[in-house]
């Protein structure tokens, strides 16, 4: 399993932007798919964005399409989640996760970072 460390969460106002970072312990991530999940208070954790490292293919959950962007930096072994036009309903703990591209279940997780959006 790869070790993941998130950073960049915080308290912002509606309409603001934040960028989350996820640094991986492995320098070569070409065999991985990286995902960002979030868990709002009292709700299930859900996948909101992912990127296949080798191809750059991305996925976005409908509620974040057009506002969030996932990207990767191979030199830094880091994946980012740029979050724009934040809404109070984006308030959640955000988790970075990784899985081998041929698997469907994510098996490496970061510790999570809190994002709170005030109205």
Rosetta blueprint (number, residue, H / E / L):
1 X L
2 X L
3 X L
4 X E
5 X E
6 X E
7 X E
8 X L
9 X L
10 X E
11 X E
12 X E
13 X E
14 X L
15 X L
16 X L
17 X L
18 X E
19 X E
20 X E
21 X E
22 X E
23 X E
24 X E
25 X L
26 X L
27 X L
28 X L
29 X L
30 X L
31 X L
32 X E
33 X E
34 X E
35 X E
36 X E
37 X E
38 X E
39 X E
40 X L
41 X L
42 X L
43 X L
44 X L
45 X L
46 X E
47 X E
48 X E
49 X E
50 X E
51 X E
52 X E
53 X L
54 X L
55 X L
56 X L
57 X L
58 X E
59 X E
60 X E
61 X L
62 X H
63 X H
64 X H
65 X L
66 X L
67 X L
68 X E
69 X E
70 X E
71 X E
72 X E
73 X E
74 X H
75 X H
76 X H
77 X L
78 X E
79 X E
80 X E
81 X E
82 X E
83 X E
84 X L
85 X L
86 X L
87 X L
88 X H
89 X H
90 X H
91 X L
92 X E
93 X E
94 X E
95 X E
96 X E
97 X E
98 X E
99 X E
100 X E
101 X L
102 X L
103 X L
104 X L
105 X L
106 X L
107 X L
108 X E
109 X E
110 X L
111 X L
112 X L
113 X E
114 X E
115 X E
116 X E
117 X E
118 X E
119 X L
